[in-house]
Amino acid sequence: MSGSMVDWATRVAEAELSAALPRRWAHSLGVAGRADDLGRILREDAGLLVAAAALHDVGYAPRLAATGFHPLDGARFLRDEHGADERLVRLVANHSFALLEAEERGLREALEAEFPLLEEPLLVDALVYCDMTTTPDGESTTAQERVAEIAGRYGALSVVGRFIRRASPEIFAAVERVDVALAAQPR
């Protein structure tokens, strides 16, 4: 995926998020920055990861929030309004174990049917890593701190609170797998 795809993704995310949800935009920029740092382990998919990172939360944009489930809303927007690359759309749809949250919301079947999970474990883990090691303000953090922040922000009994509790072992495992892949690469 070329730099032009990354530029396009950044422009789309900025157009949808920067004015309406500036903190979400800051987070997306931070996630994209983290993704850019992972290029050495993803090689030819480095640009795809950065583009997905920039767009992963685009479904939060008020005009796109049809279902209220941002991975699904964002993926539908990218597919339907932009005809975006299928792998990119599927990454956005399934970022950070979205299937578990979709299940909590009664949307798992719709998400799985429209946007099957990519069978590319390192790429999927890398997006989890970037999202779950970036604060809402775009700063670096640990996955443990990020999960605690999400649980605290939404509350333990909320849909997101239940989801993050279920997903946290998978999140921590994905982050660990990326850390191992990074440690194995020469600098």
GUZASE-726150 format. One record per atom (N, C-alpha, C): x, y, z; residue in three letters. Coordinates in nm, 3 decimals, decimal comma. Layout:
BEGIN
        X        Y        Z  residu
        X        Y        Z     Ala
...
//
This chain:
BEGIN
        X        Y        Z  residu
    0,086   -0,117    0,000     Met
    0,000    0,000    0,000     Met
    0,089    0,123    0,000     Met
    0,063    0,212   -0,085     Ser
    0,152    0,325   -0,108     Ser
    0,129    0,437   -0,006     Ser
    0,224    0,531   -0,009     Gly
    0,210    0,649    0,075     Gly
    0,085    0,728    0,041     Gly
    0,042    0,720   -0,085     Ser
   -0,080    0,793   -0,122     Ser
   -0,202    0,737   -0,048     Ser
   -0,204    0,605   -0,021     Met
   -0,313    0,547    0,057     Met
   -0,310    0,599    0,200     Met
   -0,192    0,610    0,257     Val
   -0,179    0,664    0,393     Val
   -0,224    0,810    0,394     Val
   -0,182    0,886    0,294     Asp
   -0,224    1,026    0,286     Asp
   -0,376    1,037    0,274     Asp
   -0,434    0,954    0,187     Trp
   -0,580    0,953    0,171     Trp
   -0,648    0,919    0,303     Trp
   -0,603    0,815    0,370     Ala
   -0,664    0,772    0,496     Ala
   -0,657    0,882    0,601     Ala
   -0,544    0,948    0,608     Thr
   -0,528    1,056    0,705     Thr
   -0,622    1,171    0,674     Thr
   -0,635    1,206    0,546     Arg
   -0,728    1,313    0,508     Arg
   -0,873    1,277    0,541     Arg
   -0,912    1,154    0,513     Val
   -1,050    1,111    0,543     Val
   -1,075    1,116    0,693     Val
   -0,983    1,060    0,770     Ala
   -1,000    1,059    0,916     Ala
   -1,005    1,202    0,970     Ala
   -0,918    1,287    0,921     Glu
   -0,917    1,426    0,966     Glu
   -1,048    1,496    0,933     Glu
   -1,098    1,476    0,812     Ala
   -1,223    1,539    0,771     Ala
   -1,339    1,496    0,860     Ala
   -1,341    1,372    0,900     Glu
   -1,453    1,320    0,979     Glu
   -1,439    1,346    1,128     Glu
   -1,316    1,353    1,179     Leu
   -1,296    1,356    1,324     Leu
   -1,242    1,486    1,382     Leu
   -1,158    1,557    1,309     Ser
   -1,083    1,667    1,372     Ser
   -1,172    1,775    1,433     Ser
   -1,273    1,820    1,362     Ala
   -1,360    1,926    1,415     Ala
   -1,464    1,870    1,511     Ala
   -1,526    1,758    1,474     Ala
   -1,636    1,703    1,554     Ala
   -1,587    1,636    1,682     Ala
   -1,474    1,567    1,674     Leu
   -1,423    1,490    1,788     Leu
   -1,271    1,506    1,797     Leu
   -1,224    1,624    1,839     Pro
   -1,079    1,650    1,837     Pro
   -0,997    1,554    1,923     Pro
   -1,050    1,509    2,033     Arg
   -0,974    1,414    2,116     Arg
   -0,964    1,279    2,045     Arg
   -1,068    1,235    1,981     Arg
   -1,066    1,110    1,904     Arg
   -0,967    1,124    1,788     Arg
   -0,961    1,241    1,728     Trp
   -0,865    1,267    1,621     Trp
   -0,722    1,260    1,676     Trp
   -0,698    1,318    1,793     Ala
   -0,565    1,310    1,856     Ala
   -0,526    1,165    1,881     Ala
   -0,621    1,086    1,930     His
   -0,595    0,943    1,952     His
   -0,561    0,876    1,818     His
   -0,638    0,902    1,715     Ser
   -0,613    0,840    1,584     Ser
   -0,476    0,877    1,529     Ser
   -0,436    1,002    1,545     Leu
   -0,302    1,044    1,503     Leu
   -0,194    0,969    1,582     Leu
   -0,217    0,955    1,713     Gly
   -0,121    0,881    1,795     Gly
   -0,111    0,735    1,755     Gly
   -0,225    0,674    1,726     Val
   -0,227    0,533    1,684     Val
   -0,154    0,518    1,551     Val
   -0,176    0,612    1,458     Ala
   -0,106    0,608    1,329     Ala
    0,044    0,626    1,348     Ala
    0,083    0,712    1,440     Gly
    0,226    0,729    1,469     Gly
    0,288    0,602    1,522     Gly
    0,218    0,534    1,611     Arg
    0,267    0,405    1,663     Arg
    0,278    0,305    1,548     Arg
    0,179    0,306    1,460     Ala
    0,179    0,213    1,346     Ala
    0,300    0,238    1,257     Ala
    0,334    0,363    1,237     Asp
    0,449    0,397    1,154     Asp
    0,577    0,337    1,211     Asp
    0,584    0,327    1,342     Asp
    0,701    0,269    1,408     Asp
    0,714    0,118    1,389     Asp
    0,606    0,053    1,345     Leu
    0,607   -0,094    1,330     Leu
    0,642   -0,140    1,189     Leu
    0,676   -0,048    1,103     Gly
    0,706   -0,082    0,964     Gly
    0,809   -0,192    0,948     Gly
    0,906   -0,197    1,036     Arg
    1,012   -0,298    1,022     Arg
    0,965   -0,441    1,044     Arg
    0,854   -0,459    1,113     Ile
    0,805   -0,597    1,129     Ile
    0,696   -0,632    1,028     Ile
    0,639   -0,530    0,963     Leu
    0,530   -0,556    0,869     Leu
    0,570   -0,542    0,723     Leu
    0,684   -0,483    0,700     Arg
    0,739   -0,467    0,566     Arg
    0,637   -0,417    0,465     Arg
    0,591   -0,503    0,372     Glu
    0,501   -0,458    0,264     Glu
    0,364   -0,415    0,314     Glu
    0,326   -0,452    0,435     Asp
    0,197   -0,411    0,489     Asp
    0,206   -0,292    0,584     Asp
    0,323   -0,229    0,590     Ala
    0,341   -0,116    0,681     Ala
    0,244   -0,002    0,651     Ala
    0,228    0,032    0,524     Gly
    0,136    0,139    0,487     Gly
   -0,008    0,105    0,517     Gly
   -0,045   -0,021    0,495     Leu
   -0,181   -0,066    0,527     Leu
   -0,209   -0,048    0,675     Leu
   -0,113   -0,083    0,759     Leu
   -0,132   -0,066    0,903     Leu
   -0,149    0,082    0,939     Leu
   -0,066    0,169    0,884     Val
   -0,077    0,312    0,915     Val
   -0,213    0,366    0,870     Val
   -0,256    0,327    0,751     Ala
   -0,387    0,372    0,701     Ala
   -0,500    0,323    0,793     Ala
   -0,496    0,196    0,832     Ala
   -0,598    0,141    0,922     Ala
   -0,593    0,211    1,057     Ala
   -0,475    0,241    1,105     Ala
   -0,461    0,309    1,233     Ala
   -0,523    0,449    1,228     Ala
   -0,500    0,520    1,120     Ala
   -0,557    0,653    1,106     Ala
   -0,710    0,648    1,102     Ala
   -0,763    0,543    1,042     Leu
   -0,908    0,533    1,020     Leu
   -0,983    0,447    1,122     Leu
   -0,913    0,383    1,214     His
   -0,979    0,281    1,298     His
   -1,099    0,335    1,376     His
   -1,098    0,460    1,413     Asp
   -1,209    0,516    1,492     Asp
   -1,299    0,611    1,413     Asp
   -1,288    0,610    1,281     Val
   -1,367    0,702    1,199     Val
   -1,518    0,683    1,220     Val
   -1,559    0,563    1,257     Gly
   -1,701    0,535    1,280     Gly
   -1,761    0,608    1,399     Gly
   -1,679    0,673    1,481     Tyr
   -1,730    0,756    1,589     Tyr
   -1,785    0,889    1,538     Tyr
   -1,747    0,928    1,417     Ala
   -1,793    1,057    1,363     Ala
   -1,946    1,062    1,369     Ala
   -2,001    1,169    1,422     Pro
   -2,147    1,175    1,441     Pro
   -2,228    1,145    1,316     Pro
   -2,184    1,190    1,201     Arg
   -2,263    1,166    1,079     Arg
   -2,257    1,021    1,033     Arg
   -2,162    0,944    1,086     Leu
   -2,146    0,805    1,044     Leu
   -2,205    0,705    1,143     Leu
   -2,243    0,750    1,261     Ala
   -2,284    0,662    1,371     Ala
   -2,425    0,607    1,351     Ala
   -2,441    0,518    1,256     Ala
   -2,573    0,460    1,226     Ala
   -2,613    0,355    1,329     Ala
   -2,524    0,264    1,362     Thr
   -2,556    0,159    1,459     Thr
   -2,511    0,196    1,600     Thr
   -2,420    0,291    1,611     Gly
   -2,361    0,325    1,740     Gly
   -2,243    0,235    1,773     Gly
   -2,207    0,146    1,684     Phe
   -2,091    0,057    1,702     Phe
   -1,986    0,102    1,601     Phe
   -1,886    0,176    1,648     His
   -1,796    0,248    1,558     His
   -1,716    0,159    1,461     His
   -1,674    0,037    1,497     Pro
   -1,603   -0,043    1,396     Pro
   -1,691   -0,076    1,274     Pro
   -1,816   -0,110    1,300     Leu
   -1,908   -0,144    1,192     Leu
   -1,946   -0,020    1,111     Leu
   -1,978    0,088    1,181     Asp
   -2,015    0,211    1,112     Asp
   -1,899    0,264    1,028     Asp
   -1,778    0,260    1,082     Gly
   -1,662    0,306    1,007     Gly
   -1,632    0,221    0,886     Gly
   -1,640    0,090    0,902     Ala
   -1,613   -0,001    0,790     Ala
   -1,717    0,017    0,679     Ala
   -1,842    0,031    0,717     Arg
   -1,946    0,053    0,615     Arg
   -1,922    0,184    0,540     Arg
   -1,886    0,288    0,611     Phe
   -1,855    0,416    0,549     Phe
   -1,739    0,402    0,449     Phe
   -1,633    0,336    0,491     Leu
   -1,517    0,321    0,403     Leu
   -1,550    0,238    0,280     Leu
   -1,628    0,134    0,299     Arg
   -1,668    0,049    0,186     Arg
   -1,767    0,121    0,095     Arg
   -1,872    0,177    0,154     Asp
   -1,983    0,229    0,075     Asp
   -1,957    0,368    0,015     Asp
   -1,892    0,455    0,090     Glu
   -1,869    0,592    0,039     Glu
   -1,736    0,607   -0,034     Glu
   -1,641    0,521   -0,001     His
   -1,507    0,538   -0,058     His
   -1,458    0,419   -0,140     His
   -1,529    0,307   -0,137     Gly
   -1,481    0,190   -0,209     Gly
   -1,340    0,152   -0,167     Gly
   -1,312    0,164   -0,038     Ala
   -1,176    0,143    0,014     Ala
   -1,131   -0,002   -0,001     Ala
   -1,001   -0,019    0,000     Asp
   -0,937   -0,149   -0,006     Asp
   -1,001   -0,246    0,094     Asp
   -1,031   -0,368    0,050     Glu
   -1,101   -0,464    0,135     Glu
   -1,024   -0,497    0,262     Glu
   -0,895   -0,515    0,252     Arg
   -0,816   -0,547    0,372     Arg
   -0,820   -0,432    0,472     Arg
   -0,813   -0,310    0,423     Leu
   -0,821   -0,193    0,509     Leu
   -0,955   -0,188    0,580     Leu
   -1,062   -0,208    0,506     Val
   -1,197   -0,205    0,564     Val
   -1,213   -0,314    0,668     Val
   -1,163   -0,433    0,639     Arg
   -1,175   -0,544    0,735     Arg
   -1,091   -0,519    0,861     Arg
   -0,977   -0,454    0,848     Leu
   -0,899   -0,418    0,967     Leu
   -0,975   -0,319    1,053     Leu
   -1,031   -0,217    0,992     Val
   -1,108   -0,117    1,067     Val
   -1,228   -0,185    1,135     Val
   -1,297   -0,270    1,064     Ala
   -1,416   -0,337    1,118     Ala
   -1,385   -0,424    1,237     Ala
   -1,268   -0,484    1,238     Asn
   -1,235   -0,583    1,341     Asn
   -1,126   -0,539    1,438     Asn
   -1,096   -0,411    1,441     His
   -0,983   -0,368    1,525     His
   -1,009   -0,392    1,674     His
   -0,903   -0,431    1,740     Ser
   -0,902   -0,447    1,885     Ser
   -1,014   -0,538    1,937     Ser
   -1,027   -0,652    1,873     Phe
   -1,122   -0,757    1,914     Phe
   -1,266   -0,709    1,912     Phe
   -1,299   -0,635    1,807     Ala
   -1,433   -0,580    1,791     Ala
   -1,542   -0,687    1,791     Ala
   -1,509   -0,809    1,748     Leu
   -1,611   -0,915    1,748     Leu
   -1,668   -0,938    1,888     Leu
   -1,585   -0,924    1,990     Leu
   -1,633   -0,943    2,127     Leu
   -1,731   -0,832    2,167     Leu
   -1,699   -0,709    2,127     Glu
   -1,794   -0,600    2,157     Glu
   -1,920   -0,613    2,072     Glu
   -1,902   -0,654    1,946     Ala
   -2,019   -0,675    1,860     Ala
   -2,113   -0,778    1,922     Ala
   -2,057   -0,880    1,982     Glu
   -2,138   -0,982    2,049     Glu
   -2,218   -0,920    2,163     Glu
   -2,153   -0,834    2,242     Glu
   -2,221   -0,766    2,353     Glu
   -2,337   -0,679    2,302     Glu
   -2,325   -0,629    2,180     Arg
   -2,424   -0,539    2,123     Arg
   -2,526   -0,612    2,034     Arg
   -2,513   -0,742    2,019     Gly
   -2,602   -0,817    1,932     Gly
   -2,573   -0,795    1,784     Gly
   -2,449   -0,757    1,752     Leu
   -2,412   -0,727    1,614     Leu
   -2,303   -0,820    1,559     Leu
   -2,271   -0,925    1,631     Arg
   -2,161   -1,012    1,588     Arg
   -2,188   -1,074    1,451     Arg
   -2,309   -1,126    1,430     Glu
   -2,340   -1,189    1,302     Glu
   -2,327   -1,091    1,187     Glu
   -2,373   -0,968    1,205     Ala
   -2,363   -0,867    1,100     Ala
   -2,217   -0,835    1,070     Ala
   -2,136   -0,817    1,176     Leu
   -1,995   -0,785    1,157     Leu
   -1,922   -0,899    1,086     Leu
   -1,944   -1,020    1,132     Glu
   -1,877   -1,137    1,070     Glu
   -1,919   -1,156    0,925     Glu
   -2,047   -1,136    0,896     Ala
   -2,097   -1,159    0,761     Ala
   -2,044   -1,054    0,663     Ala
   -2,041   -0,928    0,705     Glu
   -1,997   -0,822    0,615     Glu
   -1,846   -0,807    0,608     Glu
   -1,779   -0,831    0,720     Phe
   -1,636   -0,802    0,729     Phe
   -1,564   -0,914    0,805     Phe
   -1,538   -1,025    0,739     Pro
   -1,468   -1,135    0,807     Pro
   -1,330   -1,090    0,856     Pro
   -1,291   -1,146    0,966     Leu
   -1,160   -1,117    1,024     Leu
   -1,050   -1,160    0,927     Leu
   -0,951   -1,076    0,912     Leu
   -0,837   -1,111    0,827     Leu
   -0,758   -1,226    0,888     Leu
   -0,714   -1,315    0,806     Glu
   -0,630   -1,427    0,851     Glu
   -0,483   -1,387    0,839     Glu
   -0,450   -1,276    0,899     Glu
   -0,315   -1,222    0,899     Glu
   -0,282   -1,180    1,042     Glu
   -0,245   -1,276    1,126     Pro
   -0,234   -1,251    1,270     Pro
   -0,142   -1,136    1,309     Pro
   -0,026   -1,124    1,247     Leu
    0,065   -1,016    1,287     Leu
    0,006   -0,879    1,255     Leu
   -0,057   -0,866    1,140     Leu
   -0,119   -0,739    1,102     Leu
   -0,233   -0,703    1,197     Leu
   -0,317   -0,800    1,228     Val
   -0,428   -0,779    1,321     Val
   -0,375   -0,742    1,459     Val
   -0,274   -0,818    1,507     Asp
   -0,214   -0,789    1,637     Asp
   -0,150   -0,650    1,639     Asp
   -0,088   -0,611    1,528     Ala
   -0,021   -0,481    1,523     Ala
   -0,120   -0,366    1,542     Ala
   -0,238   -0,377    1,483     Leu
   -0,338   -0,271    1,502     Leu
   -0,387   -0,269    1,647     Leu
   -0,405   -0,386    1,706     Val
   -0,441   -0,392    1,849     Val
   -0,333   -0,322    1,931     Val
   -0,209   -0,358    1,904     Tyr
   -0,095   -0,300    1,975     Tyr
   -0,099   -0,147    1,968     Tyr
   -0,113   -0,094    1,848     Cys
   -0,112    0,051    1,830     Cys
   -0,228    0,118    1,902     Cys
   -0,346    0,063    1,891     Asp
   -0,465    0,119    1,955     Asp
   -0,456    0,109    2,108     Asp
   -0,412   -0,003    2,156     Met
   -0,414   -0,029    2,300     Met
   -0,288    0,015    2,373     Met
   -0,199    0,083    2,303     Thr
   -0,083    0,144    2,371     Thr
   -0,079    0,294    2,342     Thr
   -0,197    0,350    2,311     Thr
   -0,210    0,493    2,283     Thr
   -0,328    0,548    2,364     Thr
   -0,304    0,655    2,436     Thr
   -0,408    0,715    2,519     Thr
   -0,513    0,787    2,432     Thr
   -0,623    0,828    2,493     Pro
   -0,722    0,907    2,417     Pro
   -0,665    1,038    2,363     Pro
   -0,556    1,086    2,422     Asp
   -0,494    1,210    2,377     Asp
   -0,378    1,188    2,280     Asp
   -0,355    1,061    2,242     Gly
   -0,252    1,031    2,144     Gly
   -0,114    1,003    2,199     Gly
   -0,102    0,991    2,329     Glu
    0,028    0,964    2,392     Glu
    0,049    0,814    2,410     Glu
    0,173    0,774    2,425     Ser
    0,205    0,633    2,450     Ser
    0,167    0,594    2,591     Ser
    0,125    0,468    2,607     Thr
    0,089    0,414    2,737     Thr
    0,111    0,263    2,731     Thr
    0,087    0,197    2,842     Thr
    0,091    0,050    2,841     Thr
   -0,049   -0,002    2,813     Thr
   -0,056   -0,124    2,767     Ala
   -0,187   -0,185    2,741     Ala
   -0,267   -0,196    2,871     Ala
   -0,200   -0,227    2,981     Gln
   -0,269   -0,239    3,110     Gln
   -0,332   -0,106    3,150     Gln
   -0,257    0,004    3,133     Glu
   -0,310    0,136    3,167     Glu
   -0,425    0,173    3,074     Glu
   -0,413    0,138    2,948     Arg
   -0,517    0,171    2,850     Arg
   -0,646    0,096    2,880     Arg
   -0,635   -0,032    2,908     Val
   -0,753   -0,111    2,942     Val
   -0,820   -0,055    3,068     Val
   -0,739   -0,021    3,168     Ala
   -0,795    0,036    3,291     Ala
   -0,863    0,169    3,263     Ala
   -0,804    0,251    3,177     Glu
   -0,863    0,380    3,141     Glu
   -0,998    0,361    3,072     Glu
   -1,005    0,266    2,978     Ile
   -1,131    0,239    2,908     Ile
   -1,238    0,191    3,006     Ile
   -1,201    0,096    3,091     Ala
   -1,296    0,043    3,189     Ala
   -1,346    0,153    3,282     Ala
   -1,255    0,240    3,325     Gly
   -1,294    0,349    3,413     Gly
   -1,381    0,453    3,344     Gly
   -1,351    0,482    3,219     Arg
   -1,428    0,583    3,145     Arg
   -1,570    0,538    3,119     Arg
   -1,588    0,410    3,084     Tyr
   -1,721    0,362    3,046     Tyr
   -1,798    0,297    3,161     Tyr
   -1,727    0,249    3,262     Gly
   -1,792    0,182    3,374     Gly
   -1,799    0,032    3,352     Gly
   -1,781   -0,043    3,458     Ala
   -1,772   -0,189    3,451     Ala
   -1,898   -0,256    3,397     Ala
   -2,014   -0,197    3,420     Leu
   -2,139   -0,261    3,379     Leu
   -2,186   -0,220    3,240     Leu
   -2,118   -0,125    3,178     Ser
   -2,157   -0,081    3,045     Ser
   -2,120   -0,187    2,942     Ser
   -2,171   -0,172    2,822     Val
   -2,136   -0,263    2,712     Val
   -1,986   -0,263    2,690     Val
   -1,927   -0,144    2,686     Val
   -1,782   -0,135    2,663     Val
   -1,706   -0,191    2,783     Val
   -1,754   -0,166    2,903     Gly
   -1,690   -0,221    3,022     Gly
   -1,690   -0,373    3,022     Gly
   -1,802   -0,432    2,985     Arg
   -1,809   -0,579    2,977     Arg
   -1,717   -0,631    2,867     Arg
   -1,718   -0,563    2,752     Phe
   -1,632   -0,603    2,641     Phe
   -1,485   -0,597    2,680     Phe
   -1,441   -0,485    2,738     Ile
   -1,298   -0,469    2,766     Ile
   -1,251   -0,570    2,870     Ile
   -1,337   -0,606    2,962     Arg
   -1,303   -0,709    3,060     Arg
   -1,283   -0,843    2,989     Arg
   -1,371   -0,877    2,897     Arg
   -1,359   -1,002    2,821     Arg
   -1,239   -1,001    2,729     Arg
   -1,213   -0,886    2,667     Ala
   -1,108   -0,878    2,566     Ala
   -0,969   -0,860    2,625     Ala
   -0,958   -0,816    2,749     Ser
   -0,826   -0,780    2,801     Ser
   -0,721   -0,892    2,792     Ser
   -0,753   -1,019    2,820     Pro
   -0,648   -1,121    2,803     Pro
   -0,600   -1,130    2,658     Pro
   -0,691   -1,117    2,563     Glu
   -0,654   -1,120    2,421     Glu
   -0,573   -0,997    2,382     Glu
   -0,612   -0,882    2,435     Ile
   -0,538   -0,758    2,409     Ile
   -0,395   -0,771    2,458     Ile
   -0,379   -0,815    2,583     Phe
   -0,245   -0,828    2,640     Phe
   -0,161   -0,930    2,563     Phe
   -0,223   -1,038    2,519     Ala
   -0,151   -1,139    2,440     Ala
   -0,108   -1,083    2,305     Ala
   -0,194   -1,006    2,240     Ala
   -0,159   -0,947    2,111     Ala
   -0,043   -0,848    2,127     Ala
   -0,048   -0,766    2,229     Val
    0,059   -0,670    2,254     Val
    0,190   -0,745    2,280     Val
    0,184   -0,851    2,356     Glu
    0,304   -0,930    2,384     Glu
    0,361   -0,992    2,256     Glu
    0,274   -1,043    2,168     Arg
    0,323   -1,101    2,043     Arg
    0,393   -0,996    1,957     Arg
    0,341   -0,875    1,954     Val
    0,407   -0,768    1,877     Val
    0,538   -0,728    1,943     Val
    0,540   -0,720    2,076     Asp
    0,666   -0,691    2,145     Asp
    0,773   -0,795    2,112     Asp
    0,735   -0,922    2,108     Val
    0,828   -1,029    2,073     Val
    0,877   -1,011    1,929     Val
    0,786   -0,981    1,837     Ala
    0,824   -0,961    1,696     Ala
    0,920   -0,842    1,683     Ala
    0,894   -0,735    1,757     Leu
    0,982   -0,619    1,753     Leu
    1,120   -0,653    1,809     Leu
    1,123   -0,726    1,918     Ala
    1,252   -0,762    1,980     Ala
    1,335   -0,853    1,888     Ala
    1,269   -0,929    1,805     Ala
    1,340   -1,021    1,715     Ala
    1,398   -0,952    1,592     Ala
    1,357   -0,829    1,566     Gln
    1,404   -0,756    1,448     Gln
    1,527   -0,674    1,481     Gln
    1,623   -0,672    1,390     Pro
    1,739   -0,584    1,413     Pro
    1,696   -0,438    1,402     Pro
    1,760   -0,355    1,474     Arg
    1,728   -0,213    1,474     Arg
    1,787   -0,143    1,357     Arg
//
